[in-house]
Amino acid sequence: MKTAHTIEEVRSIIRAARAEGRGIGFVPTMGYLHRGHTSLVEESRKKTGFQVMSIFVNKMQFNDPKDFSNYPRDLERDLSIAREAGVDLVFVPTDEVMYRDQRTCVDVDLLTDHLCGAHRPGHFRGVFTVVGKLFNIVLPDIAVFGQKDIQQAVGLEKMVADLNFPLKIVIAPTVREDDGLAMSSRNRHLNADERHRALCIHRSLKKAAEMIASGERSASNISEAVGRVLAEGSPDKIDYVSVVRYGDLQPVDGISPKSVLAIAAFFGSTRLIDNMIMEERDEKFACIY
Ligand code: PAF
């Protein structure tokens, strides 16, 4: 596994991989890697021959400076996990390399009006800008993102379509702990009681999937039932329980043909998100969560 710190190094290593006829798969991360990240590399490896990962804690996407300084960092550990996962090149840029008097930003209109976009001003502008820059540095064939951050993934699909980036976004399934909690670097901030209570999120998605399997199609009925199951875990705050259309992430009344049930809730001071994609297939619904 190679490690690069400059854009020039990345470009020359990737040129050499392309010259060998290898397709480039890319997994952007902010480090503190867990199984969720390595599953993205596995997904990428199914489709491409050379795996690139970036590790960069992107200050621009943190709307809360405390959240940025508290973000866990452990590069040595990350490099060994990446090596183990079969990554070929890790790009670890500094702030200086990524942002030198940056004046250009990427915003995706409409798709950031609801869900986390409404609660974290400036967050997605930071995400889309850094990912757009990374795409132009790495020039991958595919880039893989986790379903857990669904607004990020769908927003990036739109950015790639609108700005004609020559690559495909792949959305990989959420990886969960055995008890259903979605993997996240934030989980380490939960104490035992908060972690136990947070399991209501997964239970609420299961409840929604059961309702849909027995014919429920109303977004408000599903959201209300989800709210009731969440309440059993006494979240310290619920930011949202929403059902939105998959393509533009606008609220809908009914779940057809493809929509997303998305949840954000606090347990203690830790904000957790999770979601389920609901897609009509031959008059039945696939619930992916
Ligand atoms: O999902 C993340 O870890 C970050 O938002 C990303 C895509 C690496 C951009 O900084």
Boltz pocket constraint, residues with backbone or C-beta under 6 A from the ligand:
constraints:
  - pocket:
      binder: B
      contacts: [[A, 28], [A, 29], [A, 30], [A, 56], [A, 58], [A, 61], [A, 126], [A, 127], [A, 130], [A, 131], [A, 149], [A, 152]]
      max_distance: 6.0
